[in-house]
Amino acid sequence: MEFRDDQAIYLQIADHFCETILLEKWKPGDRIPSVREMAVSIEVNPNTVMRTFTYLQEKGIIYNKRGIGYFVSEDGKIKTNALRKEDFVTSELPRLFKAMDLLHLSIEDISKYYQQHLKETQKN
């Protein structure tokens, strides 16, 4: 995993977890890799991964069965979707709107590019 400088590493790991849940690679009730397994696989300090687990547990996306491990919550996908939407609306949309203003792009322009994107992704 490659990390960016513009966001805390534990949040980038959380984003990766959320994407994995939204893509249904991890389903409700699935056990997720342990703190140690994740730390080794993405080459970060276990404390950083533990911070990610704590964050996602506070959001209700994962839960801990003491002595067994961490699991995706039954409503983990719904909570993940809500968290990602909130992050998108508060972080990404303002940047998008600023870029649209600077480039004089309208919602219609964006819609056209989005439709183009959909056609290209459907080919692949």
N, CA, C and O of each residue as an XYZ file, in Angstrom:
496
protein
N       0.856     -1.172      0.000
C       0.000      0.000      0.000
C       0.902      1.235      0.000
O       1.847      1.329      0.783
N       0.594      2.176     -0.891
C       1.358      3.421     -0.933
C       0.565      4.518     -0.247
O      -0.634      4.674     -0.479
N       1.245      5.273      0.596
C       0.571      6.293      1.392
C       0.847      7.692      0.846
O       1.915      7.979      0.306
N      -0.155      8.545      1.010
C      -0.058      9.949      0.604
C       0.308     10.784      1.830
O       0.128     10.354      2.970
N       0.820     11.974      1.572
C       1.196     12.872      2.661
C       0.041     13.740      3.144
O       0.165     14.407      4.172
N      -1.074     13.745      2.428
C      -2.164     14.680      2.734
C      -3.192     14.155      3.728
O      -4.170     14.843      4.021
N      -2.986     12.938      4.257
C      -3.954     12.346      5.186
C      -3.222     11.396      6.128
O      -2.253     10.746      5.735
N      -3.688     11.320      7.371
C      -3.077     10.417      8.348
C      -3.105      8.976      7.819
O      -4.067      8.556      7.176
N      -2.043      8.237      8.100
C      -1.930      6.868      7.593
C      -3.072      5.992      8.093
O      -3.607      5.188      7.330
N      -3.452      6.131      9.352
C      -4.520      5.273      9.875
C      -5.832      5.515      9.130
O      -6.626      4.589      8.963
N      -6.069      6.751      8.682
C      -7.281      7.043      7.912
C      -7.187      6.485      6.490
O      -8.195      6.082      5.910
N      -5.986      6.465      5.938
C      -5.808      5.863      4.618
C      -6.038      4.352      4.679
O      -6.607      3.760      3.761
N      -5.588      3.745      5.770
C      -5.841      2.312      5.960
C      -7.336      2.088      6.146
O      -7.892      1.128      5.612
N      -7.988      2.966      6.898
C      -9.441      2.860      7.087
C     -10.154      2.975      5.752
O     -11.114      2.245      5.505
N      -9.703      3.882      4.878
C     -10.291      4.011      3.540
C     -10.152      2.703      2.761
O     -11.076      2.274      2.071
N      -8.991      2.087      2.885
C      -8.757      0.797      2.213
C      -9.722     -0.270      2.746
O     -10.298     -1.034      1.972
N      -9.891     -0.315      4.059
C     -10.830     -1.261      4.666
C     -12.245     -0.994      4.159
O     -12.972     -1.915      3.786
N     -12.619      0.287      4.152
C     -13.971      0.656      3.712
C     -14.208      0.251      2.265
O     -15.277     -0.254      1.922
N     -13.215      0.473      1.423
C     -13.343      0.088      0.017
C     -13.503     -1.426     -0.101
O     -14.303     -1.913     -0.899
N     -12.745     -2.154      0.691
C     -12.830     -3.612      0.679
C     -14.229     -4.070      1.094
O     -14.767     -5.020      0.525
N     -14.811     -3.402      2.074
C     -16.174     -3.735      2.525
C     -17.193     -3.354      1.457
O     -18.104     -4.131      1.172
N     -17.054     -2.175      0.866
C     -18.005     -1.733     -0.158
C     -17.941     -2.609     -1.407
O     -18.953     -2.805     -2.080
N     -16.757     -3.134     -1.721
C     -16.612     -4.047     -2.860
C     -17.043     -5.471     -2.507
O     -16.999     -6.374     -3.342
N     -17.460     -5.650     -1.256
C     -17.943     -6.925     -0.724
C     -16.893     -8.035     -0.744
O     -17.219     -9.218     -0.840
N     -15.624     -7.626     -0.651
C     -14.565     -8.625     -0.474
C     -14.595     -9.121      0.964
O     -14.240    -10.264      1.251
N     -15.032     -8.227      1.876
C     -15.319     -8.586      3.259
C     -16.799     -8.336      3.455
O     -17.283     -7.220      3.267
N     -17.509     -9.374      3.832
C     -18.958     -9.282      4.021
C     -19.296     -9.236      5.516
O     -18.450     -9.548      6.354
N     -20.535     -8.846      5.849
C     -20.944     -8.844      7.257
C     -20.654    -10.197      7.917
O     -20.980    -11.255      7.377
N     -20.040    -10.132      9.081
C     -19.703    -11.348      9.817
C     -18.341    -11.929      9.482
O     -17.845    -12.792     10.207
N     -17.718    -11.468      8.382
C     -16.399    -11.983      8.017
C     -15.350    -11.518      9.016
O     -15.379    -10.383      9.491
N     -14.425    -12.419      9.326
C     -13.278    -12.054     10.151
C     -12.295    -11.313      9.264
O     -12.039    -11.718      8.130
N     -11.748    -10.230      9.784
C     -10.758     -9.476      9.024
C      -9.376     -9.813      9.560
O      -9.252    -10.317     10.676
N      -8.334     -9.540      8.780
C      -6.983     -9.864      9.259
C      -6.694     -9.182     10.598
O      -7.225     -8.113     10.897
N      -5.853     -9.817     11.380
C      -5.501     -9.275     12.695
C      -4.648     -8.017     12.536
O      -4.153     -7.711     11.451
N      -4.494     -7.304     13.640
C      -3.656     -6.100     13.659
C      -2.258     -6.455     13.168
O      -1.693     -5.770     12.315
N      -1.721     -7.512     13.707
C      -0.359     -7.923     13.338
C      -0.270     -8.315     11.865
O       0.662     -7.911     11.170
N      -1.244     -9.107     11.382
C      -1.248     -9.507      9.974
C      -1.308     -8.288      9.053
O      -0.582     -8.212      8.062
N      -2.180     -7.337      9.390
C      -2.305     -6.123      8.572
C      -1.021     -5.306      8.617
O      -0.559     -4.824      7.582
N      -0.442     -5.145      9.795
C       0.780     -4.357      9.938
C       1.904     -4.927      9.072
O       2.632     -4.182      8.416
N       2.035     -6.237      9.076
C       3.072     -6.885      8.273
C       2.769     -6.720      6.782
O       3.661     -6.394      5.999
N       1.521     -6.942      6.393
C       1.189     -6.918      4.960
C       1.295     -5.524      4.348
O       1.638     -5.397      3.172
N       1.006     -4.477      5.122
C       1.096     -3.121      4.550
C       2.312     -2.352      5.059
O       2.498     -1.175      4.750
N       3.132     -3.043      5.841
C       4.417     -2.514      6.297
C       4.283     -1.212      7.093
O       4.914     -0.202      6.781
N       3.444     -1.269      8.125
C       3.313     -0.139      9.050
C       3.395     -0.660     10.486
O       3.331     -1.863     10.736
N       3.537      0.262     11.401
C       3.600     -0.066     12.815
C       2.246     -0.636     13.270
O       1.203     -0.101     12.894
N       2.245     -1.705     14.066
C       0.983     -2.258     14.570
C       0.116     -1.230     15.310
O      -1.111     -1.322     15.285
N       0.750     -0.253     15.967
C      -0.028      0.781     16.658
C      -0.865      1.602     15.681
O      -1.969      2.033     16.015
N      -0.341      1.818     14.475
C      -1.086      2.553     13.453
C      -2.312      1.749     13.016
O      -3.404      2.296     12.860
N      -2.115      0.447     12.823
C      -3.241     -0.418     12.443
C      -4.257     -0.476     13.577
O      -5.463     -0.451     13.333
N      -3.776     -0.553     14.817
C      -4.681     -0.584     15.966
C      -5.523      0.690     16.013
O      -6.704      0.648     16.358
N      -4.919      1.807     15.669
C      -5.664      3.074     15.622
C      -6.764      3.002     14.559
O      -7.865      3.510     14.772
N      -6.474      2.378     13.425
C      -7.473      2.175     12.372
C      -8.624      1.317     12.898
O      -9.794      1.655     12.714
N      -8.284      0.209     13.552
C      -9.304     -0.693     14.084
C     -10.185      0.028     15.100
O     -11.407     -0.119     15.089
N      -9.558      0.805     15.971
C     -10.309      1.557     16.981
C     -11.259      2.544     16.315
O     -12.420      2.654     16.706
N     -10.767      3.256     15.313
C     -11.582      4.224     14.566
C     -12.794      3.533     13.923
O     -13.923      4.004     14.056
N     -12.556      2.432     13.237
C     -13.654      1.724     12.559
C     -14.616      1.083     13.555
O     -15.811      0.966     13.286
N     -14.092      0.671     14.698
C     -14.950      0.116     15.735
C     -15.844      1.216     16.314
O     -17.028      0.986     16.562
N     -15.285      2.405     16.527
C     -16.081      3.539     17.019
C     -17.189      3.920     16.044
O     -18.250      4.394     16.452
N     -16.938      3.710     14.754
C     -17.932      4.020     13.718
C     -18.942      2.885     13.544
O     -19.899      3.021     12.783
N     -18.735      1.771     14.242
C     -19.665      0.644     14.167
C     -19.490     -0.211     12.926
O     -20.362     -1.017     12.603
N     -18.374     -0.048     12.226
C     -18.134     -0.784     10.986
C     -17.573     -2.171     11.268
O     -17.892     -3.131     10.567
N     -16.737     -2.272     12.296
C     -16.194     -3.565     12.711
C     -16.427     -3.721     14.208
O     -16.721     -2.754     14.911
N     -16.292     -4.948     14.677
C     -16.390     -5.205     16.117
C     -15.377     -6.273     16.495
O     -14.889     -7.018     15.645
N     -15.073     -6.332     17.770
C     -14.071     -7.249     18.292
C     -14.743     -8.343     19.109
O     -15.567     -8.069     19.982
N     -14.377     -9.594     18.810
C     -14.738    -10.712     19.675
C     -13.463    -11.034     20.443
O     -12.512    -11.594     19.898
N     -13.467    -10.676     21.685
C     -12.261    -10.807     22.508
C     -11.655    -12.205     22.383
O     -12.332    -13.216     22.570
N     -10.368    -12.231     22.063
C      -9.641    -13.492     21.938
C      -9.809    -14.172     20.598
O      -9.115    -15.148     20.311
N     -10.724    -13.674     19.761
C     -10.978    -14.318     18.469
C     -10.522    -13.424     17.313
O      -9.878    -13.890     16.373
N     -10.860    -12.142     17.394
C     -10.447    -11.230     16.338
C     -11.505    -10.193     16.033
O     -12.485    -10.042     16.763
N     -11.287     -9.483     14.941
C     -12.201     -8.430     14.489
C     -13.028     -8.935     13.322
O     -12.568     -9.722     12.495
N     -14.275     -8.453     13.280
C     -15.230     -8.890     12.272
C     -15.969     -7.685     11.708
O     -16.084     -6.644     12.356
N     -16.470     -7.851     10.478
C     -17.302     -6.813      9.866
C     -18.682     -6.876     10.524
O     -19.275     -7.949     10.635
N     -19.185     -5.726     10.958
C     -20.509     -5.658     11.583
C     -21.596     -6.042     10.589
O     -21.417     -5.925      9.377
N     -22.719     -6.499     11.114
C     -23.842     -6.883     10.248
C     -24.296     -5.727      9.364
O     -24.677     -5.936      8.213
N     -24.256     -4.501      9.903
C     -24.621     -3.332      9.101
C     -23.370     -2.535      8.712
O     -23.432     -1.329      8.475
N     -22.231     -3.244      8.651
C     -20.960     -2.608      8.332
C     -20.935     -1.934      6.974
O     -20.365     -0.853      6.823
N     -21.552     -2.570      5.982
C     -21.554     -1.972      4.642
C     -22.387     -0.687      4.628
O     -21.994      0.299      4.005
N     -23.515     -0.695      5.300
C     -24.381      0.495      5.360
C     -23.649      1.629      6.084
O     -23.669      2.774      5.633
N     -23.002      1.304      7.209
C     -22.269      2.329      7.961
C     -21.045      2.824      7.192
O     -20.696      4.003      7.260
N     -20.401      1.924      6.467
C     -19.262      2.311      5.636
C     -19.710      3.272      4.548
O     -19.066      4.291      4.299
N     -20.812      2.940      3.906
C     -21.352      3.800      2.841
C     -21.684      5.189      3.387
O     -21.369      6.197      2.755
N     -22.314      5.242      4.547
C     -22.676      6.530      5.163
C     -21.422      7.333      5.512
O     -21.378      8.542      5.285
N     -20.404      6.669      6.061
C     -19.158      7.347      6.415
C     -18.468      7.895      5.173
O     -18.015      9.040      5.164
N     -18.387      7.082      4.127
C     -17.720      7.523      2.893
C     -18.483      8.662      2.230
O     -17.871      9.580      1.684
N     -19.815      8.613      2.272
C     -20.620      9.715      1.708
C     -20.358     11.008      2.468
O     -20.167     12.067      1.869
N     -20.353     10.909      3.797
C     -20.110     12.091      4.625
C     -18.733     12.683      4.325
O     -18.592     13.897      4.177
N     -17.717     11.816      4.238
C     -16.368     12.281      3.916
C     -16.318     12.924      2.532
O     -15.666     13.951      2.340
N     -17.002     12.319      1.580
C     -17.021     12.862      0.220
C     -17.664     14.244      0.193
O     -17.128     15.172     -0.413
N     -18.810     14.377      0.848
C     -19.536     15.651      0.849
C     -18.752     16.745      1.567
O     -18.757     17.897      1.131
N     -18.083     16.399      2.657
C     -17.379     17.430      3.424
C     -15.969     17.717      2.911
O     -15.462     18.822      3.102
N     -15.329     16.743      2.262
C     -13.941     16.928      1.832
C     -13.769     17.081      0.317
O     -13.138     18.024     -0.160
N     -14.339     16.143     -0.414
C     -14.106     16.100     -1.859
C     -14.963     17.100     -2.640
O     -14.470     17.774     -3.544
N     -16.230     17.189     -2.292
C     -17.112     18.092     -3.052
C     -16.648     19.545     -3.022
O     -16.660     20.197     -4.066
N     -16.238     20.079     -1.871
C     -15.756     21.463     -1.900
C     -14.572     21.669     -2.852
O     -14.479     22.699     -3.519
N     -13.670     20.683     -2.910
C     -12.543     20.769     -3.856
C     -13.029     20.691     -5.293
O     -12.551     21.420     -6.162
N     -13.983     19.801     -5.536
C     -14.557     19.684     -6.878
C     -15.236     20.983     -7.294
O     -15.039     21.457     -8.413
N     -16.031     21.556     -6.403
C     -16.727     22.805     -6.715
C     -15.738     23.936     -6.994
O     -15.955     24.750     -7.892
N     -14.657     23.983     -6.224
C     -13.647     25.014     -6.448
C     -13.008     24.840     -7.828
O     -12.836     25.809     -8.567
N     -12.663     23.605     -8.162
C     -12.078     23.328     -9.476
C     -13.062     23.670    -10.589
O     -12.677     24.234    -11.613
N     -14.336     23.326    -10.385
C     -15.359     23.651    -11.394
C     -15.437     25.162    -11.615
O     -15.522     25.623    -12.753
N     -15.409     25.923    -10.533
C     -15.449     27.380    -10.646
C     -14.230     27.908    -11.399
O     -14.353     28.748    -12.290
N     -13.061     27.406    -11.031
C     -11.824     27.874    -11.667
C     -11.770     27.518    -13.151
O     -11.244     28.283    -13.960
N     -12.312     26.363    -13.502
C     -12.268     25.884    -14.888
C     -13.527     26.198    -15.685
O     -13.640     25.847    -16.859
N     -14.468     26.864    -15.030
C     -15.751     27.223    -15.671
C     -16.472     25.989    -16.216
O     -16.952     25.975    -17.350
N     -16.532     24.964    -15.382
C     -17.255     23.750    -15.731
C     -18.629     23.784    -15.078
O     -18.769     24.188    -13.923
N     -19.629     23.360    -15.819
C     -20.986     23.314    -15.279
C     -21.305     21.893    -14.812
O     -20.559     20.951    -15.078
N     -22.412     21.768    -14.124
C     -22.895     20.444    -13.719
C     -23.152     19.596    -14.962
O     -22.905     18.390    -14.955
N     -23.641     20.218    -16.015
C     -23.897     19.503    -17.271
C     -22.593     18.967    -17.860
O     -22.553     17.848    -18.372
N     -21.514     19.778    -17.785
C     -20.208     19.314    -18.263
C     -19.762     18.093    -17.469
O     -19.323     17.093    -18.037
N     -19.879     18.189    -16.170
C     -19.474     17.084    -15.299
C     -20.307     15.842    -15.598
O     -19.782     14.729    -15.636
N     -21.595     16.035    -15.807
C     -22.493     14.919    -16.130
C     -22.050     14.237    -17.419
O     -22.049     13.010    -17.513
N     -21.678     15.031    -18.396
C     -21.218     14.478    -19.671
C     -19.957     13.640    -19.465
O     -19.848     12.535    -19.996
N     -19.004     14.172    -18.691
C     -17.773     13.425    -18.422
C     -18.057     12.163    -17.609
O     -17.414     11.131    -17.804
N     -19.006     12.253    -16.715
C     -19.366     11.092    -15.905
C     -19.993     10.002    -16.784
O     -19.674      8.822    -16.636
N     -20.866     10.394    -17.680
C     -21.482      9.423    -18.597
C     -20.420      8.747    -19.459
O     -20.486      7.544    -19.711
N     -19.443      9.528    -19.907
C     -18.324      8.997    -20.671
C     -17.547      7.976    -19.835
O     -17.186      6.902    -20.316
N     -17.305      8.331    -18.594
C     -16.590      7.445    -17.670
C     -17.345      6.125    -17.502
O     -16.741      5.052    -17.526
N     -18.653      6.206    -17.332
C     -19.458      4.995    -17.161
C     -19.352      4.081    -18.376
O     -19.216      2.866    -18.231
N     -19.414      4.655    -19.561
C     -19.299      3.861    -20.788
C     -17.938      3.155    -20.867
O     -17.851      1.990    -21.253
N     -16.883      3.882    -20.496
C     -15.539      3.299    -20.532
C     -15.372      2.183    -19.509
O     -14.741      1.167    -19.800
N     -15.928      2.361    -18.315
C     -15.779      1.329    -17.286
C     -16.619      0.102    -17.612
O     -16.267     -1.009    -17.215
N     -17.720      0.284    -18.325
C     -18.562     -0.861    -18.702
C     -17.876     -1.719    -19.772
O     -18.140     -2.918    -19.863
N     -17.007     -1.118    -20.574
C     -16.256     -1.866    -21.588
C     -15.245     -2.791    -20.935
O     -14.956     -3.874    -21.442
N     -14.706     -2.344    -19.792
C     -13.658     -3.109    -19.115
C     -14.275     -4.088    -18.231
O     -13.571     -4.843    -17.560
